[in-house]
Every structure is written in structure tokens, then in C-alpha cells.
């Protein structure tokens, strides 16, 4: 039996159930609603997760990094750079960092937090319809996401993926490209992937350029998915003159596919990425990409999370009050993988 069952029985939101069950002060909940929730809980035999509440109060001087996709996670250089920034912050504050790749829809973040006895969690590649994330919100457990999820009442540290992607594609447009393909770095269930795709479409629309379905491919965080998506795009006629890859790892696969197809970068086709991973500047040619402040994002997320943990310890703030939205800047790293286009496709 869960809070969702009580909410359905009482005809209220799960957040309202959480407020009533936990007797959260300062919430404008009528007595009739309160009694309806309590009666529903009694009828269903609902017992609040006391262990989760115990975790939220017991401090073990450790935090968790939960990476909400388990495949290819250790080859994702962006994650490595985030961890570098987090490591600097946890060392400074003398706390332990526990790293968990988790499987979408199959893991309980609160359960992992309980098992590892962490005081709070940072989540990467979370998304707003993840029920495990909804449970974190309802519990009030200290958490920070590194994604722009405006509907969720959680602290967040992120970059404006949509605006940055639009800027990256506008860079190609300014080079006189009018036939621009895109390969997302992941399924659009992930907020960052969805917003980068939206930024791509925004840039095309702003330049009065029509998008083409056959010029949009979808990756899965891996080089291989970039290779496969690029290979499919190169079967289209006409060919695009430029490709925007949703991250650098996917761009690597796309560059290999272009080479295998006999195309020279950037003479025959321009390719740009997103992230600015370590290897990107050492490719042949070096990859033009949107440079993200990954290390700074990791450090800021840890600092924000620890502040929230300490506020809870001192009773200075409610978990759902005074939420922070930290948006860090990013900029294009111009290298050699994109050249001026002719304005026409091949």
C-alpha cells in the first residue's frame, strides 16, 4: 500500500497525502480534506514509510550521486567531469560520495539511499514522470537534480539546454548551412535530450528552415548509436551539409560513420557536438562543440545539497520551501569540424 493509493481513495494529490500524514505545518489544508485523507489511510491500512523518515533525519556524512541510466555510464565523459567537480566539493566538506548508476523505472531512489545510508542525493538524467523521483519529492528527502524539471519542487542545477542547442545550430546557420540534421544523445524521455531537440527545431524555425524527419536520428548515450543514426541519415537524399549531435560521444560515432561513407569532415559535411568532453579537442579534426561547465555543475550541486541537509538539521527551512534554481552558463568551443557551407545539400 502506498501514498498514491491513499491519494486515489481520498481524491487528493499524493503531495496532500504526504502533508497530512506527516502533519506538515503551514499548509492550507482544510479539516474536511485532512479527515478524508486520514480515513482513507485507515481504510486501506496505510502505514507511512517510517524508515524513509528516519533516513531523512539521521546524518551519516555522505551523499549519493544517482545516474538515471545504467548503460554506457562509465564511458560518458560528461559524468566523469561532473564527478570531478563533486569530488572537490565533498573533499572540501569532508563527506563521502556514493555513486550509483540506476535503471530507469526499476530502482527506488529512497531505497538506495536507505541501503547506502546517505544524507541526500544528486540525480543526473532524471525526468519528471519518474515515479521514483515523485516518491523523493513527497518524502521531503534532500535531493538536487542536474536537469531542468520546472514542474518538480526540487532544488536544481543545470544549463539551459534548449537555448544552448539553439545557439549551436544557429552557429551552423551562420556558416550558411541550410540542410542541418540532428542526432539526439538519448531518448527524449530525458529532459536534456528533449530540450536540445527543441532548441534545434527553434533554430531552424527562426531561420525559416523546414525540418526533415529523415534528418533526425536518436542516440542512446553511446558512440555506436551515433554511428547507426548517422548511417541512416546518410541514406537520405539529399544529404544534409551539417549535423548537430546531442552530445560529443554521439558525435564521435557520427564522425566515424561519415568517414566510413567516404565523406571528409568538414569539407563534405560539418559535425558539431555538445558537452566538450576531454577527447573532443584531440580528434581529427577537433570537434566544435557546446562547452558545458560539468565540473562546476557537480560542485554547485554538492554545495546546494549539503546546505539543504544542514537546513533540515537546524530546522531552518521546509524541504519544499525556498527552492533553488541555479543555471550555469555555457559557450561554443570553436574548432575544426565545421566549415562554411554552400547553402545547398549534396
Secondary structure, DSSP 8 states (H G I E B T S, - for coil): --HHHHHHHHTS-HHHHHHHHTT-TT----HHHHHHHHHHHHHHT----HHHHHHHH---SEEEEEES--TTGGG-HHHHHHHHHHHHHHHHHT-EEEEEE--TTT--HHHHHHHHT-S-EEEES--TT-HHHHHHHHHT--EEESS--TTS-SEEEE--HHHHHHHHHHHHHHTT---EEEEESS-TTSHHHHHHHHHHHHHHHHTT----GGGEEE--SSHHHHHHHHHHHTTSSS--SEEEESSHHHHHHHHHHHHHTT--TTTT-EEEEEE--GGGGGSSS--EEEE--HHHHHHHHHHHHHHHHHHHHHT-S-TTSS--EEE---EEE--SS-----SS--
